[in-house]
Amino acid sequence: MWKGAPKEGFAKASVLRNNLTKSEALLWERLRQGQFKGLKFRRQHPVHIYIADFYCHRYQLIIEIDGAYHNTPEQIPKDGRRTKILEELGLVIIRFTNLEVETHMERVLEQIGDKIEELKSQT
């Protein structure tokens, strides 16, 4: 179990992997099987008490795809706490909206690539 992820997280992640959102499915098609810079990404991967949309172990990078729900007054502080906890574990989080993924995929991939290059230079 990764970073203390509970067993229940793995069962939930399995369900989520079989029910990707449109945006998650689009990005997964570009990240899967080492297609993106030869890197291995996992989708719906348990990390601590959370499930990351996408995770690259080599660079401790989490990619989150946020729907409109993440802009609600109830969710904003929850996402802030989640980010803080994950960063305290040494993880890097990059976020995109559904709209960005669905309409500007090349820009999203460029930003992911830039973040990876930044992380490479730190090692």
MDAnalysis code that builds the backbone (N, CA, C; Angstrom):
import MDAnalysis as mda
import numpy as np

u = mda.Universe.empty(369, n_residues=123, atom_resindex=np.repeat(np.arange(123), 3), trajectory=True)
u.add_TopologyAttr("name", ["N", "CA", "C"] * 123)
u.add_TopologyAttr("resid", np.arange(1, 124))
u.add_TopologyAttr("resname", ["MET", "TRP", "LYS", "GLY", "ALA", "PRO", "LYS", "GLU", "GLY", "PHE", "ALA", "LYS", "ALA", "SER", "VAL", "LEU", "ARG", "ASN", "ASN", "LEU", "THR", "LYS", "SER", "GLU", "ALA", "LEU", "LEU", "TRP", "GLU", "ARG", "LEU", "ARG", "GLN", "GLY", "GLN", "PHE", "LYS", "GLY", "LEU", "LYS", "PHE", "ARG", "ARG", "GLN", "HIS", "PRO", "VAL", "HIS", "ILE", "TYR", "ILE", "ALA", "ASP", "PHE", "TYR", "CYS", "HIS", "ARG", "TYR", "GLN", "LEU", "ILE", "ILE", "GLU", "ILE", "ASP", "GLY", "ALA", "TYR", "HIS", "ASN", "THR", "PRO", "GLU", "GLN", "ILE", "PRO", "LYS", "ASP", "GLY", "ARG", "ARG", "THR", "LYS", "ILE", "LEU", "GLU", "GLU", "LEU", "GLY", "LEU", "VAL", "ILE", "ILE", "ARG", "PHE", "THR", "ASN", "LEU", "GLU", "VAL", "GLU", "THR", "HIS", "MET", "GLU", "ARG", "VAL", "LEU", "GLU", "GLN", "ILE", "GLY", "ASP", "LYS", "ILE", "GLU", "GLU", "LEU", "LYS", "SER", "GLN", "THR"])
u.atoms.positions = np.array([
    [0.849, -1.186, 0.000],
    [0.000, 0.000, 0.000],
    [0.884, 1.236, 0.000],
    [0.566, 2.197, -0.829],
    [1.453, 3.324, -1.028],
    [1.153, 4.474, -0.082],
    [2.214, 4.951, 0.579],
    [2.111, 6.094, 1.496],
    [0.971, 5.903, 2.489],
    [0.817, 4.678, 2.974],
    [-0.195, 4.406, 3.980],
    [-1.611, 4.290, 3.451],
    [-1.766, 4.027, 2.174],
    [-3.114, 3.910, 1.601],
    [-3.831, 2.710, 2.210],
    [-5.051, 2.911, 2.698],
    [-5.803, 1.791, 3.273],
    [-6.290, 0.832, 2.184],
    [-6.535, -0.412, 2.580],
    [-7.008, -1.424, 1.620],
    [-8.265, -0.972, 0.886],
    [-9.160, -0.287, 1.607],
    [-10.408, 0.161, 0.978],
    [-10.128, 1.095, -0.201],
    [-9.035, 1.842, -0.113],
    [-8.674, 2.758, -1.191],
    [-8.404, 2.028, -2.491],
    [-7.832, 0.832, -2.393],
    [-7.535, 0.062, -3.597],
    [-8.814, -0.457, -4.251],
    [-9.773, -0.852, -3.435],
    [-11.057, -1.305, -3.982],
    [-11.785, -0.146, -4.656],
    [-11.789, 1.016, -4.001],
    [-12.441, 2.191, -4.585],
    [-11.734, 2.611, -5.871],
    [-10.395, 2.560, -5.866],
    [-9.631, 2.934, -7.057],
    [-9.984, 2.029, -8.230],
    [-10.178, 0.754, -7.957],
    [-10.543, -0.187, -9.015],
    [-11.874, 0.197, -9.649],
    [-12.835, 0.580, -8.824],
    [-14.137, 1.024, -9.338],
    [-13.960, 2.286, -10.178],
    [-13.172, 3.231, -9.677],
    [-12.962, 4.487, -10.406],
    [-12.252, 4.255, -11.737],
    [-11.301, 3.314, -11.771],
    [-10.597, 3.014, -13.028],
    [-11.567, 2.534, -14.099],
    [-12.613, 1.861, -13.676],
    [-13.607, 1.354, -14.626],
    [-14.684, 2.373, -14.961],
    [-14.598, 3.549, -14.363],
    [-15.611, 4.588, -14.579],
    [-14.961, 5.957, -14.741],
    [-13.964, 6.052, -15.606],
    [-13.279, 7.322, -15.820],
    [-14.235, 8.363, -16.389],
    [-13.995, 9.613, -16.029],
    [-14.736, 10.697, -16.664],
    [-14.224, 10.850, -18.095],
    [-14.937, 11.600, -18.898],
    [-14.509, 11.840, -20.279],
    [-13.108, 12.439, -20.305],
    [-12.870, 13.432, -19.464],
    [-11.562, 14.095, -19.434],
    [-10.462, 13.135, -19.001],
    [-10.742, 12.329, -17.982],
    [-9.746, 11.360, -17.519],
    [-9.430, 10.349, -18.615],
    [-10.452, 9.885, -19.319],
    [-10.243, 8.913, -20.398],
    [-9.404, 9.518, -21.522],
    [-9.673, 10.771, -21.863],
    [-8.895, 11.438, -22.915],
    [-7.428, 11.561, -22.525],
    [-7.165, 11.987, -21.295],
    [-5.772, 12.137, -20.865],
    [-5.107, 10.770, -20.722],
    [-5.821, 9.790, -20.216],
    [-5.259, 8.453, -20.066],
    [-4.789, 7.900, -21.408],
    [-5.534, 8.162, -22.472],
    [-5.127, 7.696, -23.802],
    [-3.772, 8.262, -24.206],
    [-3.413, 9.413, -23.682],
    [-2.138, 10.044, -24.029],
    [-1.011, 9.669, -23.064],
    [-1.359, 9.206, -21.870],
    [-0.350, 8.885, -20.859],
    [-0.039, 7.394, -20.769],
    [-0.968, 6.558, -21.144],
    [-0.852, 5.120, -20.879],
    [0.269, 4.459, -21.666],
    [0.745, 3.345, -21.129],
    [1.735, 2.472, -21.765],
    [2.996, 3.207, -22.196],
    [3.431, 4.158, -21.393],
    [4.687, 4.843, -21.666],
    [4.671, 5.755, -22.871],
    [3.482, 6.100, -23.369],
    [3.385, 6.944, -24.559],
    [3.912, 8.354, -24.323],
    [3.866, 8.801, -23.084],
    [4.276, 10.174, -22.792],
    [5.665, 10.158, -22.163],
    [6.655, 10.511, -22.964],
    [8.046, 10.599, -22.523],
    [8.579, 9.292, -21.944],
    [7.961, 8.171, -22.338],
    [8.407, 6.869, -21.868],
    [8.146, 6.609, -20.393],
    [7.318, 7.427, -19.776],
    [7.064, 7.318, -18.339],
    [5.863, 6.435, -18.038],
    [5.921, 5.784, -16.893],
    [4.791, 4.967, -16.444],
    [3.892, 5.815, -15.560],
    [2.654, 5.919, -15.951],
    [1.631, 6.592, -15.155],
    [0.615, 5.549, -14.711],
    [0.079, 5.752, -13.536],
    [-1.017, 4.925, -13.035],
    [-2.255, 5.807, -12.992],
    [-3.398, 5.227, -13.271],
    [-4.644, 5.999, -13.191],
    [-5.399, 5.571, -11.945],
    [-6.086, 6.513, -11.339],
    [-6.864, 6.256, -10.129],
    [-6.034, 5.436, -9.140],
    [-4.940, 6.036, -8.689],
    [-3.972, 5.338, -7.838],
    [-4.079, 5.794, -6.388],
    [-4.245, 4.849, -5.440],
    [-4.318, 5.219, -4.025],
    [-3.003, 5.832, -3.536],
    [-3.128, 6.966, -2.885],
    [-1.990, 7.653, -2.285],
    [-2.456, 8.175, -0.933],
    [-1.888, 7.625, 0.143],
    [-2.296, 7.988, 1.496],
    [-3.797, 7.696, 1.622],
    [-4.601, 8.653, 2.039],
    [-6.046, 8.402, 2.177],
    [-6.829, 8.869, 0.946],
    [-6.108, 9.238, -0.090],
    [-6.732, 9.783, -1.296],
    [-6.521, 8.854, -2.486],
    [-7.193, 9.181, -3.577],
    [-6.964, 8.487, -4.842],
    [-6.625, 9.549, -5.873],
    [-5.415, 9.452, -6.413],
    [-4.956, 10.408, -7.418],
    [-5.516, 10.018, -8.780],
    [-5.926, 11.014, -9.556],
    [-6.407, 10.712, -10.909],
    [-5.309, 10.012, -11.705],
    [-4.105, 10.589, -11.690],
    [-2.947, 10.002, -12.373],
    [-1.725, 10.196, -11.493],
    [-0.828, 9.211, -11.519],
    [0.347, 9.261, -10.658],
    [1.553, 8.709, -11.399],
    [2.664, 9.441, -11.342],
    [3.938, 9.000, -11.905],
    [4.919, 8.850, -10.745],
    [5.234, 7.604, -10.406],
    [6.087, 7.329, -9.252],
    [7.487, 7.917, -9.420],
    [8.045, 7.811, -10.612],
    [9.420, 8.271, -10.823],
    [9.613, 9.712, -10.353],
    [8.641, 10.552, -10.599],
    [8.769, 11.966, -10.230],
    [7.830, 12.375, -9.103],
    [7.190, 11.392, -8.469],
    [6.284, 11.683, -7.348],
    [5.259, 12.740, -7.763],
    [4.762, 12.601, -8.986],
    [3.872, 13.585, -9.592],
    [2.440, 13.069, -9.647],
    [1.533, 13.879, -9.134],
    [0.103, 13.600, -9.214],
    [-0.520, 14.599, -10.178],
    [-1.328, 14.093, -11.095],
    [-2.075, 14.943, -12.016],
    [-3.551, 14.787, -11.669],
    [-4.191, 15.899, -11.375],
    [-5.611, 15.897, -11.026],
    [-6.405, 16.603, -12.119],
    [-7.535, 16.030, -12.482],
    [-8.452, 16.621, -13.450],
    [-9.703, 17.017, -12.676],
    [-9.954, 18.303, -12.608],
    [-11.038, 18.823, -11.776],
    [-12.255, 19.244, -12.586],
    [-13.409, 18.747, -12.172],
    [-14.679, 19.194, -12.729],
    [-15.168, 20.415, -11.978],
    [-16.317, 20.919, -12.362],
    [-16.885, 22.128, -11.756],
    [-17.078, 21.975, -10.250],
    [-17.321, 20.765, -9.806],
    [-17.510, 20.464, -8.384],
    [-16.364, 21.006, -7.525],
    [-15.166, 21.024, -8.082],
    [-13.994, 21.472, -7.324],
    [-13.972, 22.979, -7.092],
    [-14.853, 23.706, -7.743],
    [-14.945, 25.159, -7.541],
    [-16.044, 25.546, -6.561],
    [-16.670, 24.580, -5.922],
    [-17.745, 24.888, -4.978],
    [-17.155, 25.316, -3.637],
    [-17.877, 26.170, -2.901],
    [-17.379, 26.626, -1.596],
    [-17.087, 25.475, -0.631],
    [-17.807, 24.379, -0.754],
    [-17.566, 23.234, 0.125],
    [-16.288, 22.487, -0.248],
    [-16.000, 22.412, -1.538],
    [-14.886, 21.584, -1.999],
    [-13.549, 22.311, -1.990],
    [-13.530, 23.612, -2.191],
    [-12.265, 24.352, -2.272],
    [-11.385, 24.114, -1.046],
    [-11.893, 24.266, 0.186],
    [-11.019, 24.017, 1.338],
    [-10.597, 22.549, 1.462],
    [-11.461, 21.628, 1.051],
    [-11.101, 20.205, 1.096],
    [-9.940, 19.922, 0.148],
    [-10.009, 20.496, -1.053],
    [-8.917, 20.311, -2.012],
    [-7.628, 20.938, -1.490],
    [-7.751, 22.076, -0.819],
    [-6.575, 22.729, -0.237],
    [-5.910, 21.849, 0.813],
    [-6.707, 21.246, 1.685],
    [-6.162, 20.341, 2.714],
    [-5.518, 19.122, 2.065],
    [-6.178, 18.589, 1.067],
    [-5.649, 17.416, 0.361],
    [-4.291, 17.739, -0.256],
    [-4.212, 18.870, -0.938],
    [-2.950, 19.274, -1.562],
    [-1.860, 19.436, -0.516],
    [-2.174, 20.086, 0.583],
    [-1.190, 20.309, 1.653],
    [-0.669, 18.982, 2.197],
    [-1.561, 18.054, 2.483],
    [-1.160, 16.750, 3.015],
    [-0.275, 16.007, 2.018],
    [-0.662, 15.993, 0.758],
    [0.115, 15.279, -0.256],
    [1.473, 15.931, -0.473],
    [1.528, 17.248, -0.451],
    [2.816, 17.938, -0.592],
    [3.716, 17.655, 0.605],
    [3.135, 17.541, 1.788],
    [3.924, 17.199, 2.978],
    [4.519, 15.796, 2.869],
    [3.917, 14.944, 2.068],
    [4.444, 13.603, 1.812],
    [5.505, 13.616, 0.710],
    [5.810, 14.794, 0.180],
    [6.832, 14.920, -0.850],
    [6.322, 14.788, -2.268],
    [5.022, 14.871, -2.445],
    [4.439, 14.742, -3.776],
    [4.226, 16.107, -4.414],
    [4.218, 16.115, -5.723],
    [3.964, 17.330, -6.496],
    [2.620, 17.145, -7.182],
    [1.777, 18.167, -7.082],
    [0.437, 18.076, -7.667],
    [0.295, 19.130, -8.753],
    [-0.213, 18.706, -9.896],
    [-0.535, 19.633, -10.976],
    [-2.008, 19.395, -11.315],
    [-2.746, 20.491, -11.481],
    [-4.194, 20.398, -11.693],
    [-4.595, 21.006, -13.029],
    [-5.587, 20.369, -13.632],
    [-6.197, 20.878, -14.852],
    [-7.703, 20.750, -14.705],
    [-8.428, 21.574, -15.422],
    [-9.883, 21.450, -15.429],
    [-10.297, 20.483, -16.534],
    [-11.518, 19.982, -16.423],
    [-12.069, 19.151, -17.501],
    [-11.997, 19.897, -18.825],
    [-12.364, 21.172, -18.800],
    [-12.378, 21.975, -20.019],
    [-10.990, 22.062, -20.648],
    [-9.963, 22.272, -19.824],
    [-8.597, 22.339, -20.363],
    [-8.231, 21.039, -21.072],
    [-8.520, 19.924, -20.450],
    [-8.170, 18.626, -21.036],
    [-8.951, 18.386, -22.324],
    [-10.221, 18.724, -22.312],
    [-11.073, 18.432, -23.465],
    [-10.849, 19.372, -24.641],
    [-10.370, 20.585, -24.385],
    [-10.242, 21.550, -25.484],
    [-8.807, 21.975, -25.794],
    [-7.889, 21.717, -24.881],
    [-6.498, 22.158, -25.079],
    [-5.523, 21.059, -24.671],
    [-5.726, 19.852, -25.171],
    [-4.913, 18.708, -24.767],
    [-3.422, 18.943, -24.983],
    [-3.049, 19.504, -26.110],
    [-1.620, 19.701, -26.378],
    [-0.999, 20.649, -25.356],
    [-1.722, 21.669, -24.966],
    [-1.234, 22.599, -23.942],
    [-1.105, 21.886, -22.591],
    [-2.064, 21.052, -22.268],
    [-2.014, 20.270, -21.022],
    [-0.774, 19.377, -21.024],
    [-0.548, 18.667, -22.117],
    [0.617, 17.787, -22.210],
    [1.916, 18.579, -22.129],
    [1.926, 19.751, -22.726],
    [3.115, 20.606, -22.651],
    [3.390, 21.012, -21.199],
    [2.352, 21.367, -20.476],
    [2.528, 21.758, -19.074],
    [2.980, 20.576, -18.219],
    [2.462, 19.403, -18.489],
    [2.918, 18.211, -17.770],
    [4.392, 17.968, -18.088],
    [4.743, 18.071, -19.359],
    [6.139, 17.897, -19.764],
    [7.057, 18.915, -19.111],
    [6.611, 20.162, -19.042],
    [7.412, 21.207, -18.386],
    [7.620, 20.886, -16.914],
    [6.574, 20.408, -16.248],
    [6.683, 20.059, -14.826],
    [7.657, 18.903, -14.640],
    [7.605, 17.928, -15.526],
    [8.523, 16.790, -15.443],
    [9.958, 17.252, -15.651],
    [10.184, 18.131, -16.612],
    [11.536, 18.657, -16.832],
    [12.030, 19.406, -15.598],
    [11.150, 20.169, -14.982],
    [11.495, 20.885, -13.747],
    [11.875, 19.893, -12.643],
    [11.105, 18.836, -12.507],
    [11.385, 17.832, -11.478],
    [12.669, 17.065, -11.784],
    [12.933, 16.793, -13.063],
    [14.184, 16.127, -13.462],
    [15.383, 16.945, -13.028],
    [15.296, 18.253, -13.219],
    [16.431, 19.128, -12.906],
    [16.690, 19.220, -11.406],
    [15.727, 18.807, -10.596],
    [15.888, 18.855, -9.142],
    [16.515, 17.585, -8.586],
    [16.659, 16.561, -9.443],
    [17.227, 15.301, -8.945],
    [18.673, 15.155, -9.316],
])
